[in-house]
Amino acid sequence: MKTNDLLKLMSEKIAERMSGGNPIGAEEIYTLMEDSISSLIDMKTQEIPVFVHIVIKRDDKYGYIASCPALSRCKGKGKTEEEAVTRLKEDIELWTHSCLHVEKEMEM
């Protein structure tokens, strides 16, 4: 969620709390912020299949190297083509999970 979304959520909660005409204290604002941030962290993610082109090359040292041009840092090495592709899939999964983790931290 973007910073603007967080600010909107906070302002709505503060306006709701102040609608009775009572002033709101700093401690209450802090509690509202904490609750808002907690609700943002609890967002759900859903995995969807994504199809990408891969390249498999014969290699004298490793046997086979599978790579994905769209994800240049992801590679898989193996004695067989199947092993190289399996390791590439694992590398792509690790890469996507690390991207999601970094994105969540950046949103905060």
GUSELUM-534658 format. One record per atom (N, C-alpha, C): chain; residue in one letter; residue number from 1; x, y, z. Coordinates in nm, 3 decimals. Each point is the difference from the previous one (the first is absolute). Last residue first. Layout:
<recs>
@chain A, resn A, resi NUM, x X, y Y, z Z
...
</recs>
This chain:
<recs>
@chain A, resn M, resi 108, x 0.632, y 0.020, z 0.391
@chain A, resn M, resi 108, x -0.010, y 0.048, z 0.136
@chain A, resn M, resi 108, x 0.075, y 0.130, z 0.011
@chain A, resn E, resi 107, x 0.012, y -0.238, z -0.400
@chain A, resn E, resi 107, x -0.132, y 0.060, z 0.019
@chain A, resn E, resi 107, x -0.016, y 0.056, z 0.139
@chain A, resn M, resi 106, x 0.388, y -0.248, z -0.122
@chain A, resn M, resi 106, x 0.002, y 0.134, z -0.059
@chain A, resn M, resi 106, x -0.132, y 0.071, z 0.019
@chain A, resn E, resi 105, x 0.046, y -0.452, z 0.139
@chain A, resn E, resi 105, x 0.078, y 0.088, z 0.085
@chain A, resn E, resi 105, x 0.000, y 0.143, z -0.052
@chain A, resn K, resi 104, x -0.208, y -0.331, z -0.262
@chain A, resn K, resi 104, x -0.076, y 0.023, z 0.123
@chain A, resn K, resi 104, x 0.074, y 0.095, z 0.093
@chain A, resn E, resi 103, x 0.223, y -0.137, z -0.390
@chain A, resn E, resi 103, x -0.111, y 0.090, z -0.032
@chain A, resn E, resi 103, x -0.083, y 0.031, z 0.124
@chain A, resn V, resi 102, x 0.347, y -0.320, z 0.032
@chain A, resn V, resi 102, x 0.055, y 0.136, z -0.013
@chain A, resn V, resi 102, x -0.112, y 0.099, z -0.027
@chain A, resn H, resi 101, x -0.122, y -0.451, z 0.007
@chain A, resn H, resi 101, x 0.043, y 0.041, z 0.133
@chain A, resn H, resi 101, x 0.053, y 0.144, z -0.003
@chain A, resn L, resi 100, x -0.112, y -0.204, z -0.407
@chain A, resn L, resi 100, x -0.121, y 0.029, z 0.077
@chain A, resn L, resi 100, x 0.036, y 0.050, z 0.139
@chain A, resn C, resi 99, x 0.352, y -0.148, z -0.273
@chain A, resn C, resi 99, x -0.057, y 0.125, z -0.052
@chain A, resn C, resi 99, x -0.125, y 0.040, z 0.078
@chain A, resn S, resi 98, x 0.198, y -0.416, z 0.092
@chain A, resn S, resi 98, x 0.083, y 0.109, z 0.055
@chain A, resn S, resi 98, x -0.051, y 0.134, z -0.050
@chain A, resn H, resi 97, x -0.211, y -0.381, z -0.169
@chain A, resn H, resi 97, x -0.030, y 0.016, z 0.143
@chain A, resn H, resi 97, x 0.083, y 0.111, z 0.061
@chain A, resn T, resi 96, x 0.086, y -0.118, z -0.447
@chain A, resn T, resi 96, x -0.130, y 0.067, z 0.012
@chain A, resn T, resi 96, x -0.039, y 0.021, z 0.147
@chain A, resn W, resi 95, x 0.402, y -0.237, z -0.094
@chain A, resn W, resi 95, x 0.011, y 0.139, z -0.044
@chain A, resn W, resi 95, x -0.133, y 0.074, z 0.018
@chain A, resn L, resi 94, x 0.019, y -0.466, z 0.085
@chain A, resn L, resi 94, x 0.073, y 0.076, z 0.103
@chain A, resn L, resi 94, x 0.007, y 0.148, z -0.035
@chain A, resn E, resi 93, x -0.188, y -0.284, z -0.324
@chain A, resn E, resi 93, x -0.086, y 0.009, z 0.118
@chain A, resn E, resi 93, x 0.067, y 0.079, z 0.112
@chain A, resn I, resi 92, x 0.252, y -0.093, z -0.385
@chain A, resn I, resi 92, x -0.105, y 0.099, z -0.030
@chain A, resn I, resi 92, x -0.091, y 0.018, z 0.120
@chain A, resn D, resi 91, x 0.322, y -0.339, z 0.028
@chain A, resn D, resi 91, x 0.065, y 0.132, z 0.004
@chain A, resn D, resi 91, x -0.101, y 0.112, z -0.026
@chain A, resn E, resi 90, x -0.143, y -0.446, z -0.044
@chain A, resn E, resi 90, x 0.027, y 0.030, z 0.141
@chain A, resn E, resi 90, x 0.061, y 0.139, z 0.014
@chain A, resn K, resi 89, x -0.064, y -0.162, z -0.434
@chain A, resn K, resi 89, x -0.130, y 0.027, z 0.063
@chain A, resn K, resi 89, x 0.018, y 0.037, z 0.147
@chain A, resn L, resi 88, x 0.381, y -0.143, z -0.231
@chain A, resn L, resi 88, x -0.041, y 0.133, z -0.047
@chain A, resn L, resi 88, x -0.133, y 0.039, z 0.064
@chain A, resn R, resi 87, x 0.156, y -0.434, z 0.073
@chain A, resn R, resi 87, x 0.076, y 0.097, z 0.079
@chain A, resn R, resi 87, x -0.031, y 0.144, z -0.042
@chain A, resn T, resi 86, x -0.197, y -0.347, z -0.249
@chain A, resn T, resi 86, x -0.050, y -0.005, z 0.139
@chain A, resn T, resi 86, x 0.071, y 0.102, z 0.087
@chain A, resn V, resi 85, x 0.157, y -0.056, z -0.439
@chain A, resn V, resi 85, x -0.129, y 0.070, z 0.001
@chain A, resn V, resi 85, x -0.059, y 0.001, z 0.141
@chain A, resn A, resi 84, x 0.395, y -0.245, z -0.067
@chain A, resn A, resi 84, x 0.028, y 0.143, z -0.018
@chain A, resn A, resi 84, x -0.129, y 0.081, z 0.006
@chain A, resn E, resi 83, x -0.035, y -0.469, z 0.009
@chain A, resn E, resi 83, x 0.058, y 0.049, z 0.125
@chain A, resn E, resi 83, x 0.028, y 0.151, z -0.009
@chain A, resn E, resi 82, x -0.150, y -0.216, z -0.390
@chain A, resn E, resi 82, x -0.106, y 0.003, z 0.101
@chain A, resn E, resi 82, x 0.051, y 0.055, z 0.133
@chain A, resn E, resi 81, x 0.307, y -0.078, z -0.352
@chain A, resn E, resi 81, x -0.084, y 0.116, z -0.029
@chain A, resn E, resi 81, x -0.108, y 0.015, z 0.107
@chain A, resn T, resi 80, x 0.441, y -0.238, z 0.165
@chain A, resn T, resi 80, x -0.098, y -0.025, z -0.107
@chain A, resn T, resi 80, x -0.080, y 0.128, z -0.024
@chain A, resn K, resi 79, x 0.342, y 0.013, z 0.313
@chain A, resn K, resi 79, x 0.060, y -0.101, z -0.089
@chain A, resn K, resi 79, x -0.093, y -0.035, z -0.115
@chain A, resn G, resi 78, x -0.022, y 0.495, z 0.233
@chain A, resn G, resi 78, x -0.022, y -0.140, z 0.032
@chain A, resn G, resi 78, x 0.066, y -0.092, z -0.100
@chain A, resn K, resi 77, x -0.146, y 0.553, z 0.179
@chain A, resn K, resi 77, x 0.104, y -0.087, z -0.058
@chain A, resn K, resi 77, x -0.029, y -0.144, z 0.040
@chain A, resn G, resi 76, x -0.257, y 0.522, z -0.048
@chain A, resn G, resi 76, x 0.000, y -0.133, z 0.059
@chain A, resn G, resi 76, x 0.103, y -0.085, z -0.071
@chain A, resn K, resi 75, x -0.156, y 0.563, z 0.091
@chain A, resn K, resi 75, x 0.063, y -0.106, z -0.078
@chain A, resn K, resi 75, x -0.013, y -0.132, z 0.075
@chain A, resn C, resi 74, x -0.133, y 0.575, z 0.004
@chain A, resn C, resi 74, x -0.043, y -0.135, z 0.035
@chain A, resn C, resi 74, x 0.060, y -0.102, z -0.096
@chain A, resn R, resi 73, x 0.043, y 0.485, z -0.032
@chain A, resn R, resi 73, x 0.080, y -0.050, z 0.112
@chain A, resn R, resi 73, x -0.033, y -0.145, z 0.036
@chain A, resn S, resi 72, x -0.233, y 0.257, z -0.350
@chain A, resn S, resi 72, x 0.140, y -0.027, z -0.035
@chain A, resn S, resi 72, x 0.085, y -0.057, z 0.114
@chain A, resn L, resi 71, x -0.504, y 0.015, z -0.165
@chain A, resn L, resi 71, x 0.052, y 0.009, z 0.138
@chain A, resn L, resi 71, x 0.149, y -0.034, z -0.007
@chain A, resn A, resi 70, x -0.231, y 0.000, z -0.401
@chain A, resn A, resi 70, x -0.080, y 0.102, z 0.069
@chain A, resn A, resi 70, x 0.049, y 0.023, z 0.143
@chain A, resn P, resi 69, x 0.196, y -0.346, z -0.277
@chain A, resn P, resi 69, x 0.038, y 0.134, z -0.043
@chain A, resn P, resi 69, x -0.077, y 0.112, z 0.072
@chain A, resn C, resi 68, x 0.131, y -0.492, z 0.180
@chain A, resn C, resi 68, x -0.123, y 0.069, z -0.041
@chain A, resn C, resi 68, x 0.039, y 0.142, z -0.040
@chain A, resn S, resi 67, x 0.262, y -0.521, z 0.041
@chain A, resn S, resi 67, x -0.012, y 0.139, z 0.039
@chain A, resn S, resi 67, x -0.129, y 0.058, z -0.054
@chain A, resn A, resi 66, x 0.321, y -0.486, z 0.088
@chain A, resn A, resi 66, x -0.130, y 0.055, z -0.039
@chain A, resn A, resi 66, x -0.007, y 0.143, z 0.051
@chain A, resn I, resi 65, x 0.402, y -0.386, z -0.113
@chain A, resn I, resi 65, x -0.034, y 0.123, z 0.071
@chain A, resn I, resi 65, x -0.132, y 0.050, z -0.058
@chain A, resn Y, resi 64, x 0.311, y -0.497, z 0.027
@chain A, resn Y, resi 64, x -0.098, y 0.089, z -0.062
@chain A, resn Y, resi 64, x -0.021, y 0.122, z 0.088
@chain A, resn G, resi 63, x 0.406, y -0.270, z 0.050
@chain A, resn G, resi 63, x -0.095, y -0.087, z -0.070
@chain A, resn G, resi 63, x -0.098, y 0.085, z -0.078
@chain A, resn Y, resi 62, x 0.394, y 0.161, z 0.253
@chain A, resn Y, resi 62, x -0.115, y -0.033, z 0.083
@chain A, resn Y, resi 62, x -0.095, y -0.103, z -0.062
@chain A, resn K, resi 61, x 0.420, y 0.148, z -0.217
@chain A, resn K, resi 61, x 0.030, y -0.004, z 0.143
@chain A, resn K, resi 61, x -0.117, y -0.055, z 0.083
@chain A, resn D, resi 60, x -0.028, y 0.073, z -0.480
@chain A, resn D, resi 60, x 0.100, y -0.103, z 0.029
@chain A, resn D, resi 60, x 0.024, y -0.018, z 0.148
@chain A, resn D, resi 59, x -0.467, y 0.155, z -0.237
@chain A, resn D, resi 59, x 0.119, y 0.060, z 0.059
@chain A, resn D, resi 59, x 0.096, y -0.111, z 0.038
@chain A, resn R, resi 58, x -0.490, y 0.138, z -0.300
@chain A, resn R, resi 58, x 0.094, y -0.105, z 0.041
@chain A, resn R, resi 58, x 0.125, y 0.068, z 0.049
@chain A, resn K, resi 57, x -0.492, y 0.235, z 0.018
@chain A, resn K, resi 57, x 0.124, y -0.014, z -0.077
@chain A, resn K, resi 57, x 0.084, y -0.114, z 0.057
@chain A, resn I, resi 56, x -0.529, y 0.239, z -0.007
@chain A, resn I, resi 56, x 0.082, y -0.108, z 0.056
@chain A, resn I, resi 56, x 0.121, y -0.016, z -0.091
@chain A, resn V, resi 55, x -0.409, y 0.388, z 0.125
@chain A, resn V, resi 55, x 0.103, y -0.045, z -0.094
@chain A, resn V, resi 55, x 0.082, y -0.107, z 0.071
@chain A, resn I, resi 54, x -0.535, y 0.228, z 0.045
@chain A, resn I, resi 54, x 0.128, y -0.037, z 0.059
@chain A, resn I, resi 54, x 0.094, y -0.049, z -0.110
@chain A, resn H, resi 53, x -0.486, y 0.317, z 0.083
@chain A, resn H, resi 53, x 0.088, y -0.078, z -0.087
@chain A, resn H, resi 53, x 0.128, y -0.033, z 0.075
@chain A, resn V, resi 52, x -0.480, y 0.068, z 0.249
@chain A, resn V, resi 52, x 0.114, y 0.075, z -0.053
@chain A, resn V, resi 52, x 0.081, y -0.093, z -0.090
@chain A, resn F, resi 51, x -0.503, y 0.052, z 0.294
@chain A, resn F, resi 51, x 0.076, y -0.075, z -0.098
@chain A, resn F, resi 51, x 0.109, y 0.090, z -0.058
@chain A, resn V, resi 50, x -0.302, y -0.041, z 0.479
@chain A, resn V, resi 50, x 0.052, y 0.091, z -0.101
@chain A, resn V, resi 50, x 0.087, y -0.082, z -0.094
@chain A, resn P, resi 49, x -0.410, y -0.071, z 0.412
@chain A, resn P, resi 49, x 0.104, y -0.053, z -0.089
@chain A, resn P, resi 49, x 0.039, y 0.104, z -0.105
@chain A, resn I, resi 48, x -0.157, y 0.130, z 0.500
@chain A, resn I, resi 48, x -0.060, y -0.033, z -0.129
@chain A, resn I, resi 48, x 0.110, y -0.055, z -0.091
@chain A, resn E, resi 47, x -0.116, y 0.117, z 0.563
@chain A, resn E, resi 47, x 0.092, y -0.041, z -0.105
@chain A, resn E, resi 47, x -0.078, y -0.034, z -0.126
@chain A, resn Q, resi 46, x -0.100, y 0.347, z 0.427
@chain A, resn Q, resi 46, x -0.048, y -0.117, z -0.072
@chain A, resn Q, resi 46, x 0.099, y -0.030, z -0.112
@chain A, resn T, resi 45, x -0.048, y 0.283, z 0.511
@chain A, resn T, resi 45, x 0.057, y -0.010, z -0.134
@chain A, resn T, resi 45, x -0.053, y -0.128, z -0.063
@chain A, resn K, resi 44, x -0.173, y 0.359, z 0.420
@chain A, resn K, resi 44, x 0.022, y -0.133, z -0.055
@chain A, resn K, resi 44, x 0.067, y 0.011, z -0.137
@chain A, resn M, resi 43, x 0.015, y 0.332, z 0.459
@chain A, resn M, resi 43, x -0.052, y -0.016, z -0.136
@chain A, resn M, resi 43, x 0.036, y -0.139, z -0.052
@chain A, resn D, resi 42, x 0.107, y 0.225, z 0.437
@chain A, resn D, resi 42, x -0.075, y -0.125, z -0.012
@chain A, resn D, resi 42, x -0.060, y -0.022, z -0.139
@chain A, resn I, resi 41, x 0.233, y 0.400, z 0.129
@chain A, resn I, resi 41, x 0.096, y -0.110, z -0.001
@chain A, resn I, resi 41, x -0.070, y -0.134, z -0.023
@chain A, resn L, resi 40, x -0.256, y 0.396, z 0.059
@chain A, resn L, resi 40, x 0.067, y 0.000, z -0.130
@chain A, resn L, resi 40, x 0.096, y -0.117, z -0.013
@chain A, resn S, resi 39, x -0.223, y 0.079, z 0.409
@chain A, resn S, resi 39, x -0.096, y -0.048, z -0.100
@chain A, resn S, resi 39, x 0.062, y -0.004, z -0.139
@chain A, resn S, resi 38, x 0.256, y 0.174, z 0.355
@chain A, resn S, resi 38, x -0.021, y -0.144, z 0.018
@chain A, resn S, resi 38, x -0.096, y -0.054, z -0.104
@chain A, resn I, resi 37, x 0.067, y 0.462, z 0.017
@chain A, resn I, resi 37, x 0.118, y -0.067, z -0.055
@chain A, resn I, resi 37, x -0.015, y -0.151, z 0.012
@chain A, resn S, resi 36, x -0.333, y 0.261, z 0.199
@chain A, resn S, resi 36, x -0.005, y 0.015, z -0.146
@chain A, resn S, resi 36, x 0.116, y -0.073, z -0.065
@chain A, resn D, resi 35, x -0.016, y 0.021, z 0.472
@chain A, resn D, resi 35, x -0.106, y -0.087, z -0.052
@chain A, resn D, resi 35, x -0.005, y 0.004, z -0.152
@chain A, resn E, resi 34, x 0.297, y 0.296, z 0.214
@chain A, resn E, resi 34, x 0.045, y -0.138, z 0.020
@chain A, resn E, resi 34, x -0.102, y -0.099, z -0.056
@chain A, resn M, resi 33, x -0.114, y 0.454, z 0.004
@chain A, resn M, resi 33, x 0.104, y -0.027, z -0.098
@chain A, resn M, resi 33, x 0.046, y -0.144, z 0.008
@chain A, resn L, resi 32, x -0.303, y 0.149, z 0.325
@chain A, resn L, resi 32, x -0.066, y -0.009, z -0.130
@chain A, resn L, resi 32, x 0.101, y -0.032, z -0.110
@chain A, resn T, resi 31, x 0.170, y 0.083, z 0.428
@chain A, resn T, resi 31, x -0.072, y -0.127, z -0.002
@chain A, resn T, resi 31, x -0.071, y -0.021, z -0.134
@chain A, resn Y, resi 30, x 0.208, y 0.415, z 0.073
@chain A, resn Y, resi 30, x 0.101, y -0.105, z -0.012
@chain A, resn Y, resi 30, x -0.067, y -0.137, z -0.009
@chain A, resn I, resi 29, x -0.273, y 0.363, z 0.088
@chain A, resn I, resi 29, x 0.046, y 0.005, z -0.139
@chain A, resn I, resi 29, x 0.103, y -0.109, z -0.023
@chain A, resn E, resi 28, x -0.147, y 0.060, z 0.437
@chain A, resn E, resi 28, x -0.105, y -0.061, z -0.081
@chain A, resn E, resi 28, x 0.039, y -0.001, z -0.148
@chain A, resn E, resi 27, x 0.284, y 0.219, z 0.300
@chain A, resn E, resi 27, x 0.005, y -0.145, z 0.025
@chain A, resn E, resi 27, x -0.105, y -0.073, z -0.082
@chain A, resn A, resi 26, x 0.010, y 0.474, z -0.007
@chain A, resn A, resi 26, x 0.113, y -0.057, z -0.073
@chain A, resn A, resi 26, x 0.006, y -0.152, z 0.017
@chain A, resn G, resi 25, x -0.483, y 0.229, z 0.058
@chain A, resn G, resi 25, x 0.134, y 0.017, z 0.053
@chain A, resn G, resi 25, x 0.106, y -0.070, z -0.082
@chain A, resn I, resi 24, x -0.505, y 0.239, z -0.102
@chain A, resn I, resi 24, x 0.072, y -0.127, z -0.002
@chain A, resn I, resi 24, x 0.144, y 0.024, z 0.045
@chain A, resn P, resi 23, x -0.516, y 0.256, z 0.089
@chain A, resn P, resi 23, x 0.136, y 0.006, z -0.055
@chain A, resn P, resi 23, x 0.067, y -0.138, z 0.009
@chain A, resn N, resi 22, x -0.538, y 0.064, z -0.054
@chain A, resn N, resi 22, x 0.104, y -0.011, z 0.100
@chain A, resn N, resi 22, x 0.138, y 0.010, z -0.064
@chain A, resn G, resi 21, x -0.439, y -0.010, z -0.224
@chain A, resn G, resi 21, x 0.036, y 0.132, z 0.052
@chain A, resn G, resi 21, x 0.108, y -0.005, z 0.107
@chain A, resn G, resi 20, x -0.197, y -0.360, z -0.287
@chain A, resn G, resi 20, x -0.077, y 0.028, z 0.121
@chain A, resn G, resi 20, x 0.034, y 0.134, z 0.064
@chain A, resn S, resi 19, x 0.235, y -0.180, z -0.379
@chain A, resn S, resi 19, x -0.136, y 0.038, z -0.041
@chain A, resn S, resi 19, x -0.089, y 0.032, z 0.119
@chain A, resn M, resi 18, x 0.473, y -0.169, z -0.020
@chain A, resn M, resi 18, x -0.028, y 0.137, z 0.042
@chain A, resn M, resi 18, x -0.143, y 0.043, z -0.033
@chain A, resn R, resi 17, x 0.166, y -0.435, z -0.125
@chain A, resn R, resi 17, x 0.018, y 0.012, z 0.145
@chain A, resn R, resi 17, x -0.040, y 0.139, z 0.050
@chain A, resn E, resi 16, x 0.001, y -0.083, z -0.464
@chain A, resn E, resi 16, x -0.104, y -0.081, z 0.063
@chain A, resn E, resi 16, x 0.005, y 0.016, z 0.152
@chain A, resn A, resi 15, x 0.343, y 0.198, z -0.251
@chain A, resn A, resi 15, x -0.127, y 0.073, z -0.019
@chain A, resn A, resi 15, x -0.115, y -0.074, z 0.067
@chain A, resn I, resi 14, x 0.417, y -0.214, z -0.004
@chain A, resn I, resi 14, x 0.004, y 0.116, z 0.090
@chain A, resn I, resi 14, x -0.130, y 0.079, z -0.011
@chain A, resn K, resi 13, x 0.059, y -0.362, z -0.294
@chain A, resn K, resi 13, x -0.015, y -0.049, z 0.137
@chain A, resn K, resi 13, x -0.001, y 0.116, z 0.100
@chain A, resn E, resi 12, x 0.078, y 0.100, z -0.454
@chain A, resn E, resi 12, x -0.136, y -0.050, z 0.018
@chain A, resn E, resi 12, x -0.024, y -0.047, z 0.143
@chain A, resn S, resi 11, x 0.435, y 0.129, z -0.124
@chain A, resn S, resi 11, x -0.088, y 0.118, z 0.011
@chain A, resn S, resi 11, x -0.145, y -0.043, z 0.018
@chain A, resn M, resi 10, x 0.321, y -0.342, z -0.074
@chain A, resn M, resi 10, x 0.019, y 0.067, z 0.131
@chain A, resn M, resi 10, x -0.096, y 0.117, z 0.016
@chain A, resn L, resi 9, x 0.008, y -0.219, z -0.415
@chain A, resn L, resi 9, x -0.055, y -0.089, z 0.102
@chain A, resn L, resi 9, x 0.009, y 0.064, z 0.138
@chain A, resn K, resi 8, x 0.209, y 0.224, z -0.353
@chain A, resn K, resi 8, x -0.146, y 0.005, z -0.015
@chain A, resn K, resi 8, x -0.068, y -0.084, z 0.107
@chain A, resn L, resi 7, x 0.468, y -0.016, z -0.025
@chain A, resn L, resi 7, x -0.044, y 0.129, z 0.051
@chain A, resn L, resi 7, x -0.152, y 0.014, z -0.009
@chain A, resn L, resi 6, x 0.196, y -0.383, z -0.190
@chain A, resn L, resi 6, x 0.013, y -0.004, z 0.146
@chain A, resn L, resi 6, x -0.050, y 0.130, z 0.061
@chain A, resn D, resi 5, x 0.020, y -0.023, z -0.464
@chain A, resn D, resi 5, x -0.106, y -0.087, z 0.050
@chain A, resn D, resi 5, x 0.003, y -0.009, z 0.152
@chain A, resn N, resi 4, x 0.344, y 0.235, z -0.218
@chain A, resn N, resi 4, x -0.125, y 0.073, z -0.009
@chain A, resn N, resi 4, x -0.117, y -0.082, z 0.053
@chain A, resn T, resi 3, x 0.425, y -0.205, z -0.039
@chain A, resn T, resi 3, x -0.005, y 0.093, z 0.113
@chain A, resn T, resi 3, x -0.131, y 0.078, z -0.001
@chain A, resn K, resi 2, x -0.019, y -0.477, z -0.237
@chain A, resn K, resi 2, x 0.080, y 0.121, z -0.013
@chain A, resn K, resi 2, x -0.017, y 0.089, z 0.122
@chain A, resn M, resi 1, x -0.025, y -0.553, z -0.042
@chain A, resn M, resi 1, x -0.084, y 0.117, z 0.000
@chain A, resn M, resi 1, x 0.089, y 0.124, z 0.000
</recs>
